[in-house]
């Protein structure tokens, strides 16, 4: 497990543009008081963002995920088996339509 935590720390220090942008809205309980963590190990994977109290994982997908649907599906099933719901957004949606992304996140959290 220690290796996943080290990898998570490294990923937190090297975010993508979309991760950096979304984190501006999620950090310090800015989204309606919900606490998020970034690059958080769950079920042997490192989730981009997680709201533990809301049992919600947010995954951001870039172009490389077009060819990784089987891997992403398995990853989602494993994380969901830990009691989390997983919502995925394309990087472009976060960068160009962040308000819509945040509304969708809140819908999932309020449905908790």
HELIX and SHEET records of a PDB file:
HELIX    1   1 UNK A    2  UNK A   12  1                                  11    
HELIX    2   2 UNK A   17  UNK A   26  1                                  10    
HELIX    3   3 UNK A   27  UNK A   29  5                                   3    
HELIX    4   4 UNK A   63  UNK A   67  5                                   5    
HELIX    5   5 UNK A   69  UNK A   81  1                                  13    
HELIX    6   6 UNK A   91  UNK A   96  1                                   6    
HELIX    7   7 UNK A   98  UNK A  110  1                                  13    
SHEET    1   A 4 UNK A  37  UNK A  42  0                                        
SHEET    2   A 4 UNK A  45  UNK A  51 -1                                        
SHEET    3   A 4 UNK A  56  UNK A  61 -1                                        
SHEET    4   A 4 UNK A  85  UNK A  90  1                                        
END                                                                             
